[in-house]
Amino acid sequence: MSAAQATDLKEISSPDDKRARLLAAALELFETRGFDGVAVPEIAAKAGVATGTIYRYFTTKEALVNALYRYWKAVYNAIVLAPLPQGLETRDQFTTYWQRMMQFAQNHPRATRFMDLHHHAPYLDAGSIAAGGTYREVAEAFIGRARDSGAIRDIDPILVVALMWGAAVGLTKFAGQGALTCDAATAIAMEEALWRAIAND
């Protein structure tokens, strides 16, 4: 984890901290109503603070959403991109990455939906874009190695990234709507489907 990611992870360290409450309130509101559908006073009210308090921590609503986005990207990267155990075959590496993605999605469904909703938002700053790029870079490197080893077909790594992220988010959304139970069996079935889509056999 980079120093910047570690700093982001410390930003929501105490449930009694006003800044933490503002970020938690913003997550709930931005995830359910989108950035443009939420006014600053609503975030303050949800957090139980005066509207002016927000500006002690964030200069603008854009600064708030970027801090929130960077925080959750740092958490995601710390969980999903942790070093892999030594000696894993390509198929087992794929399984490990997928299990980590599902662990994050199941433990933080609101954050998963928030990051998906805001991933291409025009108000993301350079720091947020860089935080989002870390996962893509690691995933592309893994897929490139898997492709070069012959374990998977000759496919653009970014397509595999899109498949895996879309699957994790899709399962999270359907589970949130009650359309399915996102349990271990469902996650395994999805992993098998994803692997069959890219495997070189």
N, C-alpha and C positions, 0 to 999 in steps of 0.2 A: 504494500500500500504506500502511495506517495505521501509526502508531508502535507500536500494540499488536501488529499483525501482524509488524512487523519484529523486535520483541522475541521473539515466539514463534519466529521463524525462527532466531534465534541460540541458542535453547535446546538444539538438537542440533547443535552446531558442530564438535565434535571426537570422533572415534571412540575416543579414549583417555579421555575424560571419563566418570566413573562415572555421572553423571546421564544422559548420552547412552546409555550401555549399558543403564541401567534402562529408558529409554523405548523403546529398540529391542527389548529383551526383552519388555516389556509389550505392544508392538504385535504381536509374533508370538503371544504367548499369548492376548491378548484377541481377536485376529482368529480364531484357530482354536477357542478354547474358550469365548469369551464372558466377560464381566466376572465373573459369579457363579461361573464354573467355574474360576477361577484364585485361588490363595492368595498372599498377599504373599511368603512364603518361597520359593515357586516362581519368582516374578519375580526375586528376589535371586539364587537359584541359577543361573537362566538367564543373568543378567548377570555372574555370577562375583564377587558381592560378598556380604558378610554381611547378614543380614536387617535388622539395625539401621541399616545404611547407607541403606536406603530412606527412613527417617524423618528423615534429615539433609536430604533434598531435597523430600520430600512428606509432609505431615502424616498423610494417610490414603490408602487405595487409591483413593478417590473423587477426591482431589486429583491423583493420578497419572494416572488415566484422563482427567481434564479437561485436564491439561497436554498429554497426548498428542493428544487430540482437537483442541485449539486449534492445536497445532503443525501438524498435517496440514491443517486447514482453512486456515491461513495460507498454506501451500505451494500448496494447490489454488487459493485465491483469487488468489495472485500469478501463477500460470500462466494460469488460465482468464480472469480478469477484467482482464488487462493491457489498456491502451487499444488499441482497434482502429485499424488503418491508416485514414487519411483517404480518403474518397471511395468506400467500398465500398457496393454495392447491398445491399438487405436479404438477398437470397439468399446473397451472398458473406459477409455478416456471420454468418449462420447457420452457414455452412460453417466459418468461422474459429473460432467458439465450439465447434462440435462437434469439430473437429480438436484443439483445445486440451484438451477433455475427454478425448478418446481418448489424447492424448499423456500426460496425467497417469495415466490408468488403466493404460496399457501400461507406463509407467516405474515406477509404484507400485501394483501390483495388490493387495498386502496392505493398504496404507493405504486403497485404494478400498473394499475389502470391510470393513475396520474401521469406516470412517466410515458406511457403509451400515448395518452391524449396530447401531451405537450412536447413530444419528441421533436417535431419539426416546426415548433412555434416561432414566429418571427421575433419575439421578444427575448429569446434565449441569447445570453451574451457569450463572449468567447470562452469564458471559463466553463460554462455549462456545456457548450458544444464540445470542448476538449474532454470533459468528464464523460460525455456520451460516446466519444470516439475510442476510449480506452478498451471497452468491451469488444468493439468491432475489430480493433487491431489484434487483440489476443485470439479472437475467434477466427479471424482470417488466417493468422499464422498456423493455428491448429488444423484448419481445414486444408490449407496449402500442404502441410506435411502429410496429412491423411491421403490427399489426392496423389502426391508424389510417390507415396509408398504403395499405391495401387489399391488401398482399402476402400476408397470411394471413387465414383466416376469423375471424369473431367468436368467439373462444374465450378462456376464462379463462387468463391467463398462467401461473398455477400448474399448470394441466394440462400445458402445454408443458414446464415445468420438470420435472414428474414423468416425462413421456415421455422426455426427453433423459437425465436422471439414471438412470432405470430401464434404459434401453437401454445406457448405458455400463457400468453395474454388471453387467447381465446378460451382456454380451459378456465382461467380465472373469471372471465366475464360470464361464461355460461354457468359456472358454479354459483356466482353471485346472484344470478337470476333464477336459481333453483332448477335450471334445465338439466343438470347432471351433478353427480357427486364427484368432486375432484379428489378421489382417494388414491391409494397406492396402485391399485389395479388399473385405474384410468390412466395414471401417469405412465405406467409401464406399457400399456397398449399404445399410447401416443408415441412413446419413445421408439417402439418397434416400427410403427408406421413411418416415422421420420427416418429411421435408419434404412428401411427398405427403399425409401425414396432416393437415397443417395448412394447406397452400397454398390460396390462394383462386383456384383455376382448375379 
